[in-house]
Amino acid sequence: MKNNTNKDANDPLELRIGFLAHSSFKLLDKIPSISHYLMRCAVGFSTQTHKVPTEFNVCKSCGILLVPCVSLEIRCRKCTKRNRKTFKKYLKNKTHKMYHKNKMVYKCTTCCNIVNLPSVCKYNKKK
């Protein structure tokens, strides 16, 4: 039996993995928020050579990569598909408990266009 721990240094797949890992670590210093996505693309590039990651989140107006950031989502607790009818039926009589949740959205750093805006509950909290 041969020991498969030593791999050929000139293997094109290994060279591709090394190049993509090295480039993603270089980008880690400049853009830390998208380095995880690039690392995932590098792993997908190395394991499935016929699939090329082409779907990057790019801003439509300026062409810069969108950066994931945290946005606050405010929703009503009763705002689910199951409870929507009864919630609308007894809307005038009930006070609504709201919950706040942090949600990841993609944001362009130059023109500040927020993509995938979190849905906010249309029922305002009664006082």
N, C-alpha and C positions, 0 to 999 in steps of 0.2 A: 504494500500500500504506500502511496505517495503522500507526503505531507503537503496539504494545500495552503499552508499559512503564508508561504513566500509566493507573491504574485509577480508576474513579469512587469518591470517598470515601463516598458514600451507598449503595454497594452492600451489601445485607443480608448477603451471604456474607462480604465483607471486614470488616464491622462485627462479625460473629460471631467471625471468626478473631482480630481485635484484642482483643475482650473476653475470649475464652478464654485467649489468650496472656498478657494483662495479669493475669488472675486467677491463672494458674499461676505467674507470676513473683512475685506477692504471697505466694503460699503457699510459695514457695521459701525465704523467710526463716524462716517458722514451722515448716514440716515439710519438711526437705530430702530425706528419704528417699522420699516419695511424689510429689515434684514431677515426676519423669521419667514416672511413670504418668499423671499428670494431663496432661502435655504430649502424651503419645501419644493420650489421649482427645480432647484439643483438636484434634489433627490429624485423627483419625478423624471428629470432629464436623464439621470444615470440609470434608473431601473427600467424605464420604458423608452428605448432610444427612438422608436418610431413616433412617439408623441412629443410634440414641442409645445411648451407652455406659451401660448400666444395671448391669452386673456389677461392682460394687465389692466389694473384700474387706472385709467388715464383721464385727466381733465379734458373735456371737450373743447374748452375755449383756449387754454394755453398749452396743453399737451404735456403737462408735468404729472408724475405719478401721484396718485392720491394717497394720503397718509392716514392710517387708522387713528381715530381719536375718540374720546369718551363724550357722549352727549347725554343729557338728563332727559329721561322719558317720564312723563306724568300721566298716569292712567287711573281710571276708576276701577275699583276691585270687582264690580259687578259687570264690567264690560267684556263678557265672554260670549261666544256664540250661543251657548246653552241658555244663558240668563238674559239675553238681549230683549226678548219680548216682554218678559215679566218686569224687567228693569224699566222699559219704556212705559209700561202700563201703570206702574206705581211711581212714576218719576216725580209727580208733584208732591207726594206725601213723604218721600224718603230723603234723608240727608245722605250724601255720598261720601264714603271713605276713599281717599285717594292714596295711591302708593307711588313712590318715586323710585325709579330704577335707572341705573347707568347702562347705556347701550352703546355698542361700538358702531361708529359711522365712519365713512371715508370723507376726508376733507382735503381740499387743495390749499396748499400753503400760500400761494401767490394771490389768487383772486378770491379765496375764502368761499368757494361754492361748496355747500354741503350736499352730498349725495346720500340717498337712502335715509331721508329724514324720519325720525321716530314718530309714530302716530300718537297724537295727543288725544285724550278722551274729549269728545265734544260736549259732554255734560259738565258744566261748571259746578264747583263745590258750593253747596248752599250754606249760608251762614245762619 
